[in-house]
Amino acid sequence: MPELPEVETTRRGVEPHVLGRRVTAVRVHDRRLRWPVPAALARELPGRRIERVERRAKYLLFRSGDRSLLIHLGMSGRLRVLPDTQPPQMHDHLDILLDGGQLLRLHDPRRFGCALWLTGDPQQHKLLKALGPEPFSEVFSGDYLFRRARERRVPVKNFLMDGRVVVGVGNIYASEALFRAGIHPLRAAGRVTRPRYAALAAAVREVLEEAIRQGGTTLRDYVGVDGGTGYFQLRLSVYDRAGQPCPRCGASIRQRVIGQRSSYYCPRCQR
């Protein structure tokens, strides 16, 4: 599933091609996504200019006045910028045609993504309203995590992946950040000290920034806007490395299912 770095990489990839461009037509090839592509999108988006391209958590927002196209890539979705003469292929759901002869195409084989047409402030939409702060915002800090974690018995890895606490820290990046901070993923969130949460907040930012610079992580389905893959998987310390030596101490990396997700950690470095 595309996580925050992959979605941010996508945003940065499409923005130069669509910003300030006028939409000339919308073609819906297959409405079947998590929710059906609304019919109003094809009626109301043409003629509008795309004024901003934003990301909130793992959602992309194409803003035009008081309306917004909200896109989520789901498990296997991706956006491509292509010539408007490029014919659709299997699993291509939506084309946004732009002046200048290009189109923005949404491809989603598993159909867990969405494309919604919103009115008003998109931050008040039910999908976004209850989300926690962005990991690069001033709100997100060790003190913030420490306050939110008080009396919480849930494993710290699950706590970190809770979108109501902080957005965009998916399974891969949670494992990597906890390793860098030296925190065992099963430790109760309420038993992590304030200084260790400061280290964890810094590690989250560091891991996500590195992943964005590398274009994301390609393990299965993810490819970028240009069809290329991300390279952060070459820098992973623990994720998907069960049985391999820890890059710090040489101990064997372990795998354990936590919250129905595979988790990877060093039993010696993480306490």
Secondary structure as UniProt FT lines:
FT   HELIX           4..18
FT   TURN            19..20
FT   STRAND          22..28
FT   HELIX           39..44
FT   TURN            46..47
FT   STRAND          52..56
FT   TURN            57..58
FT   STRAND          59..64
FT   TURN            65..66
FT   STRAND          67..72
FT   TURN            74..76
FT   STRAND          78..83
FT   TURN            84..85
FT   TURN            90..91
FT   STRAND          92..98
FT   TURN            99..101
FT   STRAND          102..107
FT   STRAND          114..119
FT   HELIX           122..124
FT   TURN            126..130
FT   TURN            135..136
FT   HELIX           142..149
FT   TURN            150..151
FT   HELIX           156..160
FT   TURN            163..165
FT   HELIX           171..181
FT   TURN            185..186
FT   HELIX           189..191
FT   HELIX           194..213
FT   TURN            214..215
FT   TURN            225..226
FT   HELIX           232..235
FT   TURN            239..240
FT   TURN            242..243
FT   TURN            247..249
FT   STRAND          254..258
FT   TURN            259..260
FT   STRAND          261..265
FT   TURN            267..269
//
